[in-house]
Amino acid sequence: MFKPRRIVTGHDARGRSVILSDEAPPAPDSAGQVVFWTTDAAPAQPRDPAQADRLVGRLPPPRGCTRFLVFDMPPDDPAVPVEQVRKFFGDMFAKLGVPDAQIDTSRNPRMHRTHTIDYIMVLSGEVTLLLDEGEVRLRPFDVVIQQGTNHAWVNRGREPVTLLGVLIDAAGV
């Protein structure tokens, strides 16, 4: 896995721009996501890194807000029974605060949907995006604009995949 570094800027008492922190972000959550930043108000307000870090551990951002994260995905293991994969992802989505994310897993036990618009970029490796109808193979620097659709990320390769995501709370998706 990559070694993340997060630099957060802000202002000092005189209004001059300064570095507030230069350190690793919080450790990966139960889904292996490194959440770099999150907003918890709209419009977004500048904040201390410790304030942003208290919202780590959830997948969707709060209403009207955002989440910026990176996550690794190991290669799929076809020897793992489908029901075991389904339980793993069901438990994971529940821990991330979206127990109802899996609305239709008939195509793949990883299928899920959140009420967000997501900007996803492949940083390394190759991954397949499955939708209810169709799929697309993605390579480094390919970008997906995920508009609240039922989907799954599948790593059919031999190497881990690293994805960067910006999740934006969305109504009507």
Summary of the structure (lengths in Angstrom):
residues: 173
radius of gyration: 17.0
end to end distance: 32.1
largest distance: 60.3
contacts: 470
relative contact order: 0.18
helix: 11%
strand: 37%
